[in-house]
Amino acid sequence: MNYRTLGRTNWEVSEIGYGMWGMGGWTGSDDTNSMEALQLAVDLGCNFFDTAWAYGEGRSEALLGQLVRDNPGKKLYTATKIPPKNFKWPSKRSYALGDCFPPGHVEEYVHKSLKNSGLESFDLIQLHTWEDQWLADDGWITKLQELKEQGLINAIGISLNRWEPWNGVKAVKSGWVDVVQVIYNIFDQNPKDELLPACREHGVGVIARVPFDEGSLTGTLTKDSTWPEGDWRNTYFVPENLHSSVEHADALKPLVPGGMTMAEMALRFILGEPTISTIIPGMRKLKHVRSNISASDAGPLDDPLMDSLAKHRWDRAPTEWSQ
């Protein structure tokens, strides 16, 4: 495992972190299997774990707390997210800060997350939705800075809406946030336009989520793919999205080098962007932990392949199903 500096926090975090959404809210989640996968990741050098209250209403946070207690001699960086008060994802331009993150709500959920995890503090607290227009009201940041002074959190971040990296540039430039979480992958390269340059300039760390485009960049989806009833992916991969995603992924298959999976290629493409501090794939199976973490050891792709993959940028706009 290789490590990178998470912006001005100066934390040395693993290039491959761990996204814990699937352990809280997806069908088929099993806590025993989840803990085995999490521990294997630690054993292989992973030290950054990202969860949220919304992932099973604290279920995933509880697993993270247990993982920290199971590894007392290791520094594991813990990150979670405060849900918006209106419990609506993604945010919309019409939502006011008071609808989503009034100071009292922010404080309430920091304490709820600490209780769920059994931890005394979190390294990183993020707002789970964001609108740059909220910068006009400093109530949220004043409260978070107060909680930071109390030793309950160590750094402050925001998680940006799907396909809207522009809607965080002002926050980065404000100096109020230490870390930004954004979708970045072979298809979603638009953070390179404005967001990543701003993060470099202002020393803001970048967490890249959805490295596999919710599964399409593994190359395993088909136009007939289905998921169990109640699984979030059924509402995301509506026919309009599923068919287009599969077609875009199929166009990449001829570029996958021999002996490499599309998933490995997807991760190593992201590793080729030095502004990215850590990537947080979801990993519920031991084989996925091993294969994903091995991408760090393999390193970035060669320049000709990176150039070819850059041409597969797919600019999309939020829709009702994109969530």
C-alpha positions in Angstrom: 0.0 0.0 0.0 1.2 3.5 -0.8 0.1 6.6 1.1 -0.7 10.2 0.2 -1.1 13.4 2.2 -4.8 14.4 2.8 -4.4 18.1 2.0 -3.6 20.4 4.8 -4.6 17.8 7.5 -1.1 16.4 6.7 -2.5 12.9 7.5 -0.8 10.1 5.5 -3.7 8.1 4.3 -3.8 4.9 2.2 -4.3 5.5 -1.5 -7.0 2.9 -1.4 -9.4 3.7 1.5 -12.6 1.9 2.4 -16.1 3.1 1.5 -18.6 1.6 4.0 -22.0 2.4 2.5 -22.6 -1.2 1.3 -22.2 -2.5 4.9 -25.1 -0.4 6.2 -27.7 -0.1 3.6 -27.3 -2.6 0.7 -29.0 -5.9 0.5 -26.9 -8.9 1.5 -24.9 -7.1 4.2 -23.7 -9.3 7.0 -21.8 -7.8 9.9 -19.5 -10.8 10.5 -18.4 -10.8 6.8 -18.1 -7.1 6.9 -15.8 -7.2 9.9 -13.6 -9.8 8.2 -13.3 -7.7 5.1 -12.5 -4.6 7.2 -9.9 -6.3 9.2 -8.2 -7.8 6.1 -8.0 -4.2 4.7 -6.3 -3.0 7.8 -3.9 -6.0 7.7 -3.0 -5.0 4.1 -2.3 -1.4 4.9 -5.6 0.4 4.5 -5.9 3.2 7.2 -8.8 5.4 5.9 -12.4 4.4 6.4 -15.4 6.5 5.3 -18.9 5.9 6.7 -22.0 8.0 7.4 -25.0 8.0 9.8 -27.2 7.3 6.8 -25.5 4.0 6.2 -28.0 1.9 8.1 -28.8 4.7 10.6 -25.5 4.1 12.4 -25.0 0.5 11.6 -21.9 1.2 9.5 -20.5 3.6 12.1 -20.8 0.9 14.8 -18.7 -1.4 12.6 -16.0 1.2 12.2 -15.9 1.8 15.9 -15.4 -1.9 16.5 -12.7 -2.0 13.9 -10.8 0.8 15.7 -11.1 -1.0 19.0 -9.9 -4.2 17.4 -6.7 -2.5 16.3 -5.5 -0.4 19.2 -1.9 -0.3 18.0 -2.7 1.2 14.6 -3.8 4.6 13.5 -7.0 4.3 11.5 -8.5 7.5 10.2 -12.2 7.7 10.8 -14.6 9.7 8.6 -18.3 10.0 8.8 -21.1 12.3 7.5 -23.9 14.2 9.0 -27.2 13.6 7.2 -29.2 16.7 6.1 -32.1 17.5 8.4 -34.6 17.0 5.7 -33.1 13.6 4.9 -33.1 14.3 1.2 -30.3 13.3 -1.2 -29.1 15.0 -3.3 -29.5 18.6 -2.2 -31.4 21.0 -4.5 -30.9 24.7 -5.2 -34.1 25.4 -3.4 -32.9 23.9 -0.1 -31.8 26.5 2.4 -29.1 25.8 4.9 -31.7 25.7 7.7 -33.5 22.9 5.8 -30.3 20.7 5.9 -27.6 21.7 8.4 -28.8 24.2 11.1 -26.3 24.3 14.0 -28.4 22.3 16.4 -28.8 19.5 13.9 -25.1 19.4 13.2 -24.3 19.1 16.9 -27.0 16.5 17.5 -25.7 14.2 14.8 -22.1 14.5 15.7 -23.0 13.2 19.1 -25.2 10.5 17.6 -22.4 9.3 15.4 -20.0 9.2 18.3 -22.5 7.2 20.3 -23.1 4.8 17.4 -19.4 4.2 17.0 -18.3 4.3 20.6 -15.5 6.6 19.6 -14.4 9.7 21.5 -13.8 11.6 18.3 -13.9 11.4 14.6 -10.9 12.4 12.4 -13.2 13.8 9.7 -16.8 15.0 9.9 -18.5 15.8 6.5 -21.8 17.4 5.6 -23.5 14.7 3.5 -24.9 17.1 1.0 -23.7 20.5 -0.1 -24.7 23.8 -1.8 -22.1 26.5 -2.4 -24.9 29.1 -1.7 -24.8 28.0 1.9 -21.6 29.9 2.4 -23.7 33.0 3.0 -24.6 31.6 6.4 -21.7 30.7 8.7 -23.8 28.9 11.3 -22.8 25.4 10.2 -19.0 26.1 10.2 -19.2 28.0 13.5 -20.7 25.0 15.1 -18.3 22.6 13.5 -15.3 24.7 14.6 -16.8 24.7 18.1 -17.0 20.9 18.1 -13.4 20.8 16.8 -12.3 22.9 19.7 -14.0 20.5 22.0 -11.9 17.7 20.6 -14.9 15.8 19.1 -13.7 16.2 15.5 -10.3 16.9 13.9 -11.1 18.1 10.4 -14.1 19.4 8.4 -15.3 18.3 5.0 -18.2 18.3 2.5 -19.6 15.6 0.2 -20.6 16.9 -3.2 -23.7 16.0 -5.2 -23.3 13.5 -8.0 -22.2 15.2 -11.3 -21.9 18.6 -9.7 -18.2 19.2 -8.8 -18.6 22.8 -9.7 -20.9 23.2 -6.7 -18.0 23.0 -4.2 -15.4 25.2 -5.7 -16.5 28.3 -3.7 -16.4 26.2 -0.5 -12.8 25.1 -1.3 -11.8 28.7 -1.9 -13.5 29.9 1.4 -10.9 28.2 3.5 -13.5 26.7 5.7 -13.2 23.0 4.6 -10.2 20.7 4.9 -11.5 17.9 2.7 -13.9 17.4 -0.3 -15.4 14.1 -1.3 -16.4 13.9 -4.9 -17.2 11.3 -7.6 -14.2 10.8 -9.8 -13.6 7.9 -12.2 -13.0 7.1 -15.9 -16.4 8.5 -16.9 -16.6 11.3 -14.3 -13.5 13.3 -15.0 -15.1 16.8 -14.8 -13.7 17.5 -11.3 -10.4 18.2 -13.2 -12.0 21.3 -14.8 -12.4 23.5 -11.7 -12.5 21.6 -8.4 -9.2 19.8 -8.4 -7.2 22.9 -9.4 -8.9 24.8 -6.5 -8.1 22.0 -4.1 -4.4 22.0 -5.1 -4.3 25.8 -4.7 -5.9 25.8 -1.3 -4.5 22.6 0.2 -7.8 20.8 0.4 -7.7 17.0 0.5 -9.7 15.0 -2.0 -11.6 11.8 -1.4 -12.6 10.1 -4.7 -15.8 8.0 -4.3 -17.7 5.8 -6.8 -14.6 4.6 -8.6 -16.5 1.9 -10.4 -19.5 4.1 -11.4 -21.7 2.1 -9.0 -20.6 -1.1 -10.7 -20.6 -0.3 -14.4 -16.8 0.1 -14.5 -16.2 -3.4 -13.2 -17.4 -4.6 -16.6 -19.8 -7.1 -15.1 -23.1 -5.4 -15.7 -25.4 -6.3 -18.5 -28.5 -4.7 -19.9 -30.4 -7.4 -18.0 -28.8 -6.9 -14.6 -31.2 -6.9 -11.7 -30.8 -6.6 -7.9 -32.9 -7.9 -5.0 -36.0 -6.0 -4.0 -35.2 -3.0 -1.8 -31.6 -2.7 -3.2 -30.7 1.0 -3.9 -29.3 0.0 -7.3 -32.8 -0.8 -8.6 -33.7 2.9 -8.3 -30.4 4.1 -9.8 -30.0 1.7 -12.7 -33.3 2.4 -14.3 -33.3 1.2 -17.9 -32.2 4.6 -19.3 -29.2 4.6 -17.1 -28.4 0.9 -17.1 -28.4 0.5 -20.9 -26.2 3.6 -21.4 -23.8 2.6 -18.6 -23.3 -0.8 -20.1 -22.7 0.6 -23.5 -20.1 3.0 -22.2 -18.4 0.3 -20.2 -18.4 -2.1 -23.2 -16.6 0.5 -25.2 -13.7 0.3 -22.6 -13.3 -3.4 -22.7 -10.9 -3.4 -25.7 -8.6 -1.1 -23.8 -8.2 -3.4 -20.8 -4.6 -4.8 -20.9 -4.0 -8.5 -20.7 -3.9 -9.9 -17.2 -5.8 -6.9 -15.8 -9.4 -6.6 -14.9 -11.5 -3.5 -15.8 -11.9 -2.8 -12.0 -8.1 -2.7 -11.6 -7.8 -0.4 -14.6 -10.5 1.9 -13.2 -8.7 2.2 -9.8 -5.3 2.7 -11.4 -6.7 5.4 -13.7 -7.7 7.4 -10.6 -4.3 6.8 -9.0 -2.9 8.7 -12.1 -4.4 11.9 -10.7 -2.0 13.2 -8.0 -4.6 15.6 -6.5 -6.7 12.6 -5.3 -5.6 11.7 -1.8 -7.5 8.5 -1.4 -10.1 6.3 -3.2 -12.9 4.7 -1.3 -14.3 1.7 -3.1 -17.0 -0.4 -1.4 -15.6 -3.8 -0.4 -17.8 -6.4 1.1 -15.9 -9.5 0.0 -12.4 -10.6 0.9 -11.5 -11.1 -2.8 -12.5 -7.5 -3.5 -10.4 -6.2 -0.6 -7.3 -8.0 -2.0 -7.8 -7.0 -5.6 -8.6 -3.4 -4.9 -5.7 -2.8 -2.5 -3.3 -4.5 -4.9 -4.0 -1.7 -7.4 -2.0 0.6 -5.1 1.0 -1.7 -5.3 0.7 -1.8 -9.1 0.6 2.0 -9.4 -0.8 4.3 -12.1 -1.3 3.2 -15.6 1.1 4.0 -18.4 0.7 7.4 -20.2 -0.7 6.0 -23.5 -3.4 4.1 -21.7 -4.2 7.1 -19.5 -4.5 9.2 -22.6 -6.9 6.7 -24.2 -9.1 6.5 -21.1 -9.3 10.3 -20.9 -11.2 10.2 -24.1 -13.9 8.2 -22.4 -15.0 11.1 -20.3 -18.8 11.1 -20.0 -20.3 14.4 -18.8 -23.8 13.8 -17.3 -26.3 16.0 -15.6 -28.3 15.2 -12.5 -31.7 13.6 -13.0 -34.5 12.3 -10.8 -32.9 8.9 -10.7 -29.3 10.0 -10.3 -29.7 10.6 -6.6 
